[in-house]
Amino acid sequence: MQVNLKENFPEFNVALWKDGGEPGTLIPLLQSAQNTYGYIPEVAINYISKITGIPPADIYGVVTFYAQFRLKPVGKYVIKICNGTACHVNNAKKINEAIEEELGIIYDETTEDGLFTYQSVACLGCCSLSPVIMVNNETYGRLTPQKVKKILKDYKNKK
């Protein structure tokens, strides 16, 4: 997918020209790009490089180092499955299998229709509800494969 910087350029450009070129501004510039586009497109990295003088390879190094940055767009619904100890011992593996079967994707992938992105996290902090997933900001606990499939079908029907 080709991204046109001009599409949301005013919001992105304000941060670039306000902070661009100053030492220590790379992270805020990357955050601005991601806040504007939902991820950091290659064209934004190249533009930031021109403004700051930081080589694109170095910018990619920063983007791939920090988990907060994404190089690909995420789906409308971001599913996070907890793989912490409590969830692991309470069969998170079966929940994972049900999600993969229902959506046809694995960790760090987005469905072709752009509806779901699937991520694994170390812990969601809801151990007493294990196994747990989050869909955007909504938490679902005490899951079974059947329950998680119903939850996903409900989200599919919302679109």
C-alpha positions as a Markdown table, in Angstrom:
| # | Residue | x | y | z |
|---|---|---|---|---|
| 1 | Met | 0.0 | 0.0 | 0.0 |
| 2 | Gln | 1.4 | 3.3 | -1.1 |
| 3 | Val | 1.2 | 6.1 | 1.6 |
| 4 | Asn | 0.9 | 9.7 | 0.5 |
| 5 | Leu | 2.5 | 12.0 | 3.1 |
| 6 | Lys | 0.4 | 14.9 | 1.9 |
| 7 | Glu | -2.8 | 13.1 | 3.0 |
| 8 | Asn | -2.2 | 13.8 | 6.7 |
| 9 | Phe | 0.8 | 16.1 | 6.1 |
| 10 | Pro | -0.2 | 19.1 | 8.3 |
| 11 | Glu | -0.3 | 17.1 | 11.5 |
| 12 | Phe | 2.9 | 15.2 | 10.7 |
| 13 | Asn | 4.7 | 18.2 | 9.3 |
| 14 | Val | 4.1 | 20.4 | 12.4 |
| 15 | Ala | 6.1 | 18.1 | 14.5 |
| 16 | Leu | 8.8 | 17.7 | 11.9 |
| 17 | Trp | 9.4 | 21.4 | 11.5 |
| 18 | Lys | 8.9 | 22.2 | 15.2 |
| 19 | Asp | 11.4 | 19.6 | 16.4 |
| 20 | Gly | 13.2 | 18.3 | 13.3 |
| 21 | Gly | 17.0 | 18.5 | 13.3 |
| 22 | Glu | 17.3 | 19.0 | 17.1 |
| 23 | Pro | 19.3 | 16.4 | 19.0 |
| 24 | Gly | 17.1 | 13.9 | 20.7 |
| 25 | Thr | 14.0 | 14.5 | 18.6 |
| 26 | Leu | 14.0 | 11.3 | 16.6 |
| 27 | Ile | 11.6 | 9.4 | 19.0 |
| 28 | Pro | 9.0 | 12.3 | 19.0 |
| 29 | Leu | 9.2 | 12.5 | 15.2 |
| 30 | Leu | 8.6 | 8.8 | 14.9 |
| 31 | Gln | 5.8 | 9.0 | 17.4 |
| 32 | Ser | 4.2 | 11.8 | 15.3 |
| 33 | Ala | 4.4 | 9.7 | 12.2 |
| 34 | Gln | 2.9 | 6.7 | 13.9 |
| 35 | Asn | 0.1 | 8.9 | 15.5 |
| 36 | Thr | -0.7 | 10.4 | 12.1 |
| 37 | Tyr | -0.6 | 7.2 | 10.0 |
| 38 | Gly | -1.2 | 4.4 | 12.5 |
| 39 | Tyr | 2.3 | 3.0 | 11.7 |
| 40 | Ile | 5.5 | 4.4 | 10.3 |
| 41 | Pro | 5.5 | 4.2 | 6.5 |
| 42 | Glu | 8.8 | 4.0 | 4.6 |
| 43 | Val | 8.1 | 7.4 | 3.0 |
| 44 | Ala | 7.9 | 9.0 | 6.5 |
| 45 | Ile | 11.2 | 7.4 | 7.4 |
| 46 | Asn | 12.8 | 8.9 | 4.3 |
| 47 | Tyr | 11.3 | 12.3 | 5.0 |
| 48 | Ile | 12.5 | 12.3 | 8.6 |
| 49 | Ser | 15.9 | 11.3 | 7.4 |
| 50 | Lys | 16.0 | 14.3 | 5.0 |
| 51 | Ile | 14.9 | 16.7 | 7.8 |
| 52 | Thr | 17.2 | 15.4 | 10.5 |
| 53 | Gly | 20.2 | 14.1 | 8.5 |
| 54 | Ile | 19.9 | 10.7 | 10.2 |
| 55 | Pro | 20.4 | 7.9 | 7.7 |
| 56 | Pro | 17.3 | 5.8 | 7.0 |
| 57 | Ala | 19.1 | 2.6 | 8.2 |
| 58 | Asp | 19.8 | 4.2 | 11.6 |
| 59 | Ile | 16.1 | 5.3 | 11.8 |
| 60 | Tyr | 15.0 | 1.7 | 11.0 |
| 61 | Gly | 17.3 | 0.5 | 13.8 |
| 62 | Val | 15.5 | 2.7 | 16.3 |
| 63 | Val | 12.0 | 1.7 | 14.9 |
| 64 | Thr | 12.8 | -2.0 | 15.1 |
| 65 | Phe | 14.4 | -1.7 | 18.6 |
| 66 | Tyr | 11.3 | -0.2 | 20.3 |
| 67 | Ala | 8.2 | -2.3 | 20.6 |
| 68 | Gln | 6.0 | 0.8 | 20.5 |
| 69 | Phe | 6.7 | 1.4 | 16.8 |
| 70 | Arg | 5.1 | -0.5 | 13.9 |
| 71 | Leu | 6.2 | -0.7 | 10.2 |
| 72 | Lys | 2.9 | -2.2 | 9.1 |
| 73 | Pro | -0.6 | -0.9 | 9.6 |
| 74 | Val | -2.6 | -2.7 | 12.3 |
| 75 | Gly | -6.2 | -3.9 | 12.0 |
| 76 | Lys | -9.2 | -2.2 | 13.4 |
| 77 | Tyr | -9.2 | -4.7 | 16.2 |
| 78 | Val | -5.9 | -5.6 | 17.9 |
| 79 | Ile | -6.0 | -8.9 | 19.7 |
| 80 | Lys | -3.4 | -9.4 | 22.4 |
| 81 | Ile | -3.2 | -12.9 | 23.9 |
| 82 | Cys | -1.5 | -13.3 | 27.3 |
| 83 | Asn | 1.3 | -15.8 | 27.4 |
| 84 | Gly | 2.2 | -15.3 | 31.1 |
| 85 | Thr | 2.6 | -18.1 | 33.5 |
| 86 | Ala | -1.0 | -18.2 | 34.8 |
| 87 | Cys | -2.4 | -18.1 | 31.2 |
| 88 | His | 0.1 | -20.7 | 30.1 |
| 89 | Val | -0.8 | -23.2 | 32.8 |
| 90 | Asn | -4.5 | -22.5 | 32.1 |
| 91 | Asn | -4.3 | -23.5 | 28.5 |
| 92 | Ala | -3.5 | -20.3 | 26.6 |
| 93 | Lys | -2.1 | -22.6 | 23.9 |
| 94 | Lys | -5.7 | -23.8 | 23.1 |
| 95 | Ile | -6.9 | -20.2 | 22.9 |
| 96 | Asn | -4.1 | -19.4 | 20.6 |
| 97 | Glu | -5.0 | -22.3 | 18.3 |
| 98 | Ala | -8.6 | -21.2 | 18.3 |
| 99 | Ile | -7.7 | -17.7 | 17.3 |
| 100 | Glu | -5.4 | -18.9 | 14.6 |
| 101 | Glu | -8.0 | -21.2 | 13.2 |
| 102 | Glu | -10.8 | -18.6 | 13.3 |
| 103 | Leu | -8.8 | -15.8 | 11.7 |
| 104 | Gly | -6.3 | -17.7 | 9.6 |
| 105 | Ile | -3.3 | -15.6 | 10.9 |
| 106 | Ile | -0.5 | -16.1 | 13.5 |
| 107 | Tyr | 1.2 | -13.7 | 15.8 |
| 108 | Asp | 2.2 | -10.3 | 14.4 |
| 109 | Glu | -0.1 | -10.7 | 11.3 |
| 110 | Thr | -3.1 | -8.8 | 10.2 |
| 111 | Thr | -6.1 | -10.3 | 8.4 |
| 112 | Glu | -6.3 | -9.6 | 4.7 |
| 113 | Asp | -9.5 | -7.5 | 5.3 |
| 114 | Gly | -7.6 | -5.3 | 7.8 |
| 115 | Leu | -10.0 | -6.1 | 10.6 |
| 116 | Phe | -7.8 | -8.0 | 13.0 |
| 117 | Thr | -4.1 | -7.9 | 14.1 |
| 118 | Tyr | -2.9 | -10.6 | 16.4 |
| 119 | Gln | -0.2 | -10.1 | 19.0 |
| 120 | Ser | 1.4 | -12.1 | 21.8 |
| 121 | Val | 2.2 | -10.3 | 25.1 |
| 122 | Ala | 4.2 | -11.5 | 28.1 |
| 123 | Cys | 1.5 | -10.6 | 30.6 |
| 124 | Leu | -1.8 | -8.6 | 30.7 |
| 125 | Gly | -1.9 | -8.5 | 34.5 |
| 126 | Cys | -5.2 | -10.4 | 34.7 |
| 127 | Cys | -3.9 | -13.6 | 36.2 |
| 128 | Ser | -7.1 | -14.4 | 38.2 |
| 129 | Leu | -9.0 | -14.4 | 34.9 |
| 130 | Ser | -6.6 | -16.6 | 32.9 |
| 131 | Pro | -6.5 | -17.4 | 30.1 |
| 132 | Val | -7.0 | -13.9 | 28.9 |
| 133 | Ile | -7.1 | -11.8 | 25.7 |
| 134 | Met | -7.6 | -8.2 | 25.0 |
| 135 | Val | -9.4 | -6.8 | 22.0 |
| 136 | Asn | -8.4 | -3.1 | 21.8 |
| 137 | Asn | -9.2 | -2.0 | 25.3 |
| 138 | Glu | -11.7 | -4.7 | 26.2 |
| 139 | Thr | -10.5 | -7.7 | 28.4 |
| 140 | Tyr | -11.9 | -11.2 | 28.1 |
| 141 | Gly | -11.1 | -13.8 | 30.7 |
| 142 | Arg | -11.7 | -17.4 | 31.7 |
| 143 | Leu | -11.7 | -18.3 | 28.0 |
| 144 | Thr | -12.3 | -21.5 | 26.2 |
| 145 | Pro | -11.7 | -22.1 | 22.5 |
| 146 | Gln | -15.5 | -21.9 | 22.0 |
| 147 | Lys | -15.8 | -18.6 | 23.9 |
| 148 | Val | -12.9 | -17.0 | 22.0 |
| 149 | Lys | -14.4 | -18.0 | 18.6 |
| 150 | Lys | -17.7 | -16.5 | 19.6 |
| 151 | Ile | -16.0 | -13.3 | 20.7 |
| 152 | Leu | -14.2 | -13.0 | 17.3 |
| 153 | Lys | -17.4 | -13.8 | 15.4 |
| 154 | Asp | -19.1 | -11.0 | 17.3 |
| 155 | Tyr | -16.4 | -8.5 | 16.3 |
| 156 | Lys | -16.6 | -9.7 | 12.7 |
| 157 | Asn | -20.3 | -8.9 | 12.7 |
| 158 | Lys | -19.6 | -5.4 | 14.0 |
| 159 | Lys | -17.8 | -4.3 | 10.9 |
